[in-house]
Amino acid sequence: MTDPLDRFLAGFDGDRAQGVTLALRALARRRARDWLAEAELCWEVHRDGHWSKATGADGRAYPSEEAYWEDVLQVDSWRSVTRRLQIGEVLEHAGDPDRVKLRDSLWGIGIAKAAILAPLFDQLARDDRLLIEWPFWMSVAMELRADALQRRVSDALGHKARGMGEPGHRFRTAIINAMPDLDTRQLAEEFFRVGARVVEGANPVRVQVAAMQECLAEWSARAPR
């Protein structure tokens, strides 16, 4: 009986080395398509709360959304889930035929670069600038390696790439990671994003202090004596 992998490789002409290379390219494209499909389905699960209605292999309900993702996607990184949700939300809010165009272009640059661009596209969508700037960022993604693209995206978002130690980076990360679920993590990310505009500075510590001062003034007036 012919091995399934050999049957798959038989569909690619040329010598073994070239056939394996072409097969790997095809598999990478297939993986990118599957990842985008995951992103759209993940967003639906999060948006509609499907995770709270589904059951695991043991027939039991999931105690949290985090437990759902760990079981269904077999991932333990909130960052990888967040990237899927960001892309899924962007694709949902893009009307036809824009959604098809955006999906095809993301498929063309691959999973790694799509994940890098996810937080930027999420921000552009919130600012109603996604469709305007999409062609530019697609061309940038096609030209740059993943590490260089990460630096460009980080600069566009107003902070340095991971590991470069921008002021307050550890503080911001600690606060976000301390949140109990995905909704509150997204709330914390939005808090620092909007706060940076209000205080005209991206240092998360400065944002936190300004928010505490403003909140304390209001709470002091409301708190029981």
C-alpha positions in Angstrom: 0.0 0.0 0.0 1.4 3.4 -1.0 2.3 5.7 1.8 0.1 8.9 1.9 3.1 11.1 2.0 4.6 9.4 -1.1 1.3 9.9 -2.9 1.3 13.5 -1.9 4.9 14.0 -3.2 4.1 12.2 -6.4 2.0 15.1 -7.4 5.1 17.3 -7.7 7.3 16.9 -10.8 11.1 17.0 -10.7 13.7 15.4 -8.6 13.2 14.5 -4.9 14.7 17.7 -3.6 12.6 20.0 -5.7 9.5 17.9 -5.1 10.0 18.1 -1.3 10.5 21.8 -1.6 7.3 22.3 -3.6 5.4 20.1 -1.3 6.6 22.1 1.8 5.5 25.3 0.0 2.1 23.9 -0.6 1.7 22.7 3.0 2.8 26.2 4.3 0.1 27.8 2.1 -2.5 25.3 3.3 -1.4 26.0 7.0 -1.9 29.7 6.4 -5.4 29.2 5.0 -6.2 27.0 8.0 -4.9 29.5 10.4 -7.0 32.3 8.9 -10.1 30.0 9.1 -9.2 29.4 12.8 -8.9 33.1 13.3 -12.4 33.8 12.0 -13.9 30.9 14.0 -12.0 31.9 17.2 -13.5 35.3 16.9 -17.0 33.9 16.6 -16.4 31.7 19.7 -15.2 34.7 21.7 -17.8 37.1 20.4 -20.8 34.8 21.0 -19.5 33.0 24.0 -19.6 29.6 22.4 -16.9 28.4 24.8 -19.3 28.6 27.7 -21.8 26.3 25.9 -19.5 23.7 24.5 -18.2 20.6 26.3 -14.9 18.9 26.2 -14.1 15.2 25.3 -15.2 14.3 28.9 -18.6 15.8 28.4 -18.0 18.6 30.9 -18.4 22.3 30.4 -15.3 24.4 30.2 -14.6 26.4 33.5 -13.2 29.3 31.6 -12.4 30.6 28.1 -8.7 30.0 28.8 -9.4 26.4 29.5 -11.4 26.2 26.2 -8.5 27.5 24.1 -6.0 25.3 25.8 -8.1 22.2 25.1 -9.4 23.0 21.6 -6.4 24.8 20.1 -3.8 23.0 22.1 -2.1 26.2 23.0 -1.2 27.8 26.3 -0.2 31.2 25.0 -2.7 34.0 25.3 -0.7 35.9 22.8 -1.3 33.3 20.1 -5.0 33.3 20.9 -5.1 37.1 20.9 -3.5 37.3 17.4 -6.2 35.0 16.0 -8.9 37.1 17.6 -7.5 40.3 16.3 -7.4 39.0 12.7 -10.8 37.4 13.1 -12.4 40.6 14.3 -10.7 42.6 11.5 -12.0 40.2 8.8 -15.5 40.2 10.3 -15.8 44.0 10.2 -14.5 44.2 6.6 -17.4 44.2 4.3 -17.6 42.1 1.1 -15.7 42.1 -1.2 -13.0 43.7 1.1 -13.1 40.6 3.4 -12.1 38.3 0.5 -9.3 40.6 -0.6 -8.0 41.0 2.9 -8.2 37.2 3.5 -6.3 36.4 0.3 -3.5 38.9 1.0 -3.0 37.6 4.5 -2.9 34.1 3.2 -0.2 35.3 0.8 2.2 36.6 3.4 1.9 33.5 5.7 1.1 32.9 9.4 4.1 34.4 11.0 3.8 37.8 9.3 0.0 37.9 9.6 0.4 37.4 13.4 3.0 40.2 13.6 0.6 42.5 11.7 -2.5 41.5 13.8 -2.2 44.1 16.6 -1.5 46.9 14.0 -4.5 45.9 11.9 -6.6 45.8 15.0 -5.6 49.4 15.8 -6.0 50.6 12.3 -9.5 49.1 12.2 -10.4 50.9 15.4 -9.2 54.2 13.8 -11.1 53.5 10.5 -7.8 53.5 8.6 -7.5 49.8 7.8 -8.6 49.8 4.2 -6.6 52.9 3.5 -3.3 51.6 4.9 -3.7 47.9 4.1 -2.0 48.0 0.7 1.1 49.8 2.1 1.5 47.3 5.0 1.0 44.3 2.6 3.9 45.6 0.5 6.0 46.1 3.5 5.3 42.6 4.8 6.2 41.1 1.4 9.5 42.9 1.3 10.8 42.5 4.9 11.9 39.6 6.9 9.8 38.8 10.0 12.2 40.4 12.5 12.4 43.6 10.5 8.6 43.7 10.0 8.2 43.3 13.8 10.3 46.4 14.3 8.3 48.4 11.8 5.0 47.3 13.4 6.3 48.1 16.9 7.4 51.6 15.8 4.0 52.2 14.1 2.2 51.1 17.4 4.4 53.5 19.4 6.5 51.1 21.3 9.7 49.1 20.8 9.9 45.5 19.8 9.8 42.8 22.5 13.1 42.5 24.3 14.3 46.0 23.6 13.3 47.2 27.1 11.2 50.4 26.5 10.3 52.4 29.6 7.5 50.7 31.5 7.4 47.6 29.2 7.7 45.1 32.1 5.1 47.0 34.2 2.6 47.0 31.3 3.2 43.3 30.6 2.8 42.4 34.3 -0.5 44.3 34.5 -1.9 42.7 31.4 -0.8 39.2 32.3 -2.3 39.6 35.8 -5.8 39.9 34.2 -8.0 36.9 34.9 -9.4 36.4 31.4 -9.2 37.4 27.8 -11.8 40.2 28.1 -10.0 41.9 30.9 -6.6 41.5 29.2 -8.0 43.3 26.1 -9.4 45.9 28.5 -6.0 46.5 30.0 -4.4 46.7 26.5 -7.0 49.3 25.4 -6.4 51.2 28.7 -2.7 51.6 28.0 -3.3 52.3 24.3 -5.9 55.1 25.0 -4.0 56.3 28.0 -0.9 56.9 26.0 -2.8 59.4 23.9 -4.4 61.2 26.9 -1.1 61.8 28.7 0.8 62.3 25.5 3.3 59.7 26.4 3.6 55.9 25.8 5.2 55.1 29.2 2.7 52.7 30.9 3.7 53.8 34.4 2.9 57.4 33.5 -0.5 56.3 32.1 -1.3 54.3 35.3 -0.3 57.2 37.6 -2.5 59.7 35.7 -5.5 57.3 35.7 -5.1 56.7 39.5 -5.0 60.4 40.1 -8.1 61.0 38.1 -9.9 58.0 39.5 -8.9 58.8 43.1 -10.4 62.3 42.9 -13.7 60.9 41.8 -13.8 58.0 44.2 -12.9 60.2 47.1 -16.0 62.2 46.5 -18.2 59.1 46.2 -16.7 56.9 49.0 -18.6 56.7 52.3 -17.2 58.8 55.0 
